[in-house]
Structure formats: structure tokens, C-alpha cells
Amino acid sequence: MWKRIEYMEWQTLLPQIGFVLFAIAFLLIVWQVFKISRKDLDQVSHMPLDEETTKPQSKNHF
């Protein structure tokens, strides 16, 4: 009987730890997004359009 009670407590502890780790990671990412400066945001938003060279296409024929 005692083994089952300990197992049930352990079983509920793991999802709580996972949720806390996920929440911490999510909050850190959101904090970085709000912390970014306007200059860096403009630079990052134009990155895909600033490519000066085109990527060579693969010539592999299957």
C-alpha cells in the first residue's frame, strides 16, 4: 500500500516540474522579445531581404 501512495505522489510531481520548466522558458523568451531594442528589431526584420548573393542551386539529378 505504501508503494502505491509514493508512486502516486511521484506521478503528479513530474508534470508539475515539466510545467514549471516550460513556464520559465516561455517567460524568458517573452522577456527577451520585449527587451530587444528598436534598432535590433529593424535589423532583424530586414534580414531575409538583405541577401546580396543568390544561393547556388543543387545540380544533383536522382
VENVEN-V894712 format. One record per run of one state. SS is the DSSP state (H for helix, E for strand, - for the rest). FROM is the first residue (numbers start at 1). LEN is the number of residues. If there is no record, write none. Layout:
SS & FROM & LEN
SS & FROM & LEN
//
This chain:
- & 1 & 1
H & 2 & 34
- & 36 & 2
H & 38 & 8
- & 46 & 1
H & 47 & 4
- & 51 & 12
//
